[in-house]
Amino acid sequence: MALAAAMPVVAQTKPTLPGDRSTWPVAAPQAEAGPRRFVTHHRDTFGSQRVSYGATGGEKIVKNRDGKPAASLISIDYVRTDQPAPPTRPVVFIYNGGPGGGSNYLQLGAFGPIKMARFDAIAQADPATPLVANPDTIVDVADLVFIDPPETGFSRLPPGIDPQTFRNSDADSAACVQVIRRWLNDHGRSASPVILMGESFGEQSRQGEV
């Protein structure tokens, strides 16, 4: 795994790429909030203390350079709710290397507050595999945001979008960066420490854009 503390959130412009041809990467500062949002509340013991947290699945609409919807991205966040977030409480954004990799392995197999009891190939294919509290999660000390990049997990492309648009690391990264900026803005956390946690080369591919 690779970890890096991000710099302050700023928009950057990069050369255009193939994909949505002349419209990526995008200089837009952030995605728009989508209509789909699902919230549940939980309480468990992590790090030897009882922790209350909310789990939210939220939709973000990523825009291309022309301001048109280019993808619907879903993020699932786990935010501690039994105490106000101090300015020093980090937000950890977690995703796969991509393009084409969802966050489910990292969420249910490593860092989420709830994980699969077993995470071998047989358990992953068995819907009866139980979910259990994850003693290794860090939700007691940091808020966690798992992002499904375009065409992974619950994230989808709207009709008429070229499937090749996000099948390159630059456009895939630009879409995730829009989501990160939107999340920080919506939650009033732009001044919080930001940690990017990516499997494979996921962190390096997004670090320079946040």
Buried (B, 14 or more C-beta within 10 A) or exposed (E): EBEBEBEEBEEEEBEBBBBBEEBBBBEBBBBBBBEEEEEEEBEBEBEEEEBEBBBBBBBBBBBBBEEEBBBBBBBBBBBBBEEEBEEEBBBBBBBBBBBEBBBBBBBBBBBBBBBBEBBEEEBBEEEEBEEEEBEEBBBBBBBBBBBBBBBBBBBBBEEEBEEEBBBBBBBBBBBBBBBBBBBBBEBEBEEBBBBBBBBBEBBBBBBEBB
